[in-house]
Amino acid sequence: MEHSHLKDSRTCWIPYRKEIMDHSGDEFRITSDCHGSNRPHDALFLDLLIEEAHRLFPEDLKPRHFTDFEHCDECREHDETLRTHSRESITYAELGNPGYDPMCFVDEHGMKYYFPALVRLALRSTIKEYYVDQFLLHISYNRSCIRFSRVQCSLVIRVLKLLKIRFADEIELLGHSDEMRKCLERWYGLLEKCNHEERSESVGKR
């Protein structure tokens, strides 16, 4: 399975879609391969979304421990991996093995600290380091995510929409289309829940 940015491609320009980024009217570049599949491919576009993830999930949230490290050897090893790295330094080598994934063991604080790294790994997936499937897994089943704020939920939705476009072929080929759909539905639901809670709080303060 090849990614279009690894093939010979022609480049065109189309407007930013407002639902992906809040900068309506800007532009981003996509590549079109010989199969006609288009995906956002501008490095600056990806960097902006990754930078926003860092802004919305402050680095000072790094916990002292990430797992129940006294539970077993595996928990201790995963905790050590996450403690000795930062969200800037951690790579696919540490997080890319679905059978030995430290992020499956983290709590809310660990998830929020490393979430920008998960966004980075997913958006910059390559043929050898494809992380979209694991990203979907973590934000679908890790209950820590239900404690995300409204703006954090909004970011997740924009990342999912970009992944859906950028890796459309891979998602379909690997049979993850239904999972992507359910994941988007879940996060729209969480966003609506946050909006409802904010409206209720606003009414209560009047």
MORANOR-V870290 format. One record per backbone hydrogen bond with DSSP energy under -1.0 kcal/mol. CO is the residue of the C=O (numbers start at 1). NH is the residue of the N-H. Records with the same first field share a line. If there is no record, write none. Layout:
BEGIN
CO = NH, NH
END
This chain:
BEGIN
3 = 6
4 = 7
10 = 32
12 = 30
14 = 28
17 = 20, 21
23 = 26
26 = 16
28 = 14
29 = 41
30 = 12
31 = 39
32 = 10
33 = 36
37 = 33
39 = 31
42 = 46
43 = 47
44 = 48
45 = 49
46 = 50
47 = 51
48 = 52
49 = 53
50 = 54
51 = 55
52 = 56
53 = 57
58 = 61
59 = 62
67 = 69
68 = 71
72 = 76
73 = 77
74 = 78
75 = 79
76 = 80
77 = 81
78 = 82
79 = 83
80 = 84
86 = 90
91 = 95
92 = 96
97 = 100
101 = 104
102 = 105
107 = 111
108 = 112
109 = 113
110 = 114
111 = 115
114 = 118
115 = 119
116 = 120
117 = 121
118 = 122
119 = 123
120 = 124
122 = 125
131 = 135
132 = 136
133 = 137
134 = 138
135 = 139
137 = 141
138 = 142
142 = 145
143 = 146
144 = 147
145 = 148
149 = 153
150 = 154
151 = 155
152 = 156
153 = 157
154 = 158
155 = 159
156 = 160
157 = 161
158 = 162
159 = 163
160 = 164
161 = 165
162 = 166
163 = 167
165 = 168
167 = 171
168 = 172
169 = 173
170 = 174
171 = 176
172 = 175
176 = 180
177 = 181
178 = 182
179 = 183
180 = 184
181 = 185
182 = 186
183 = 187
184 = 188
185 = 189
186 = 190
187 = 191
188 = 192
189 = 193
190 = 194
191 = 195
192 = 196
193 = 197
194 = 198
195 = 199
196 = 200
197 = 201
198 = 202
199 = 203
200 = 204
201 = 205
END
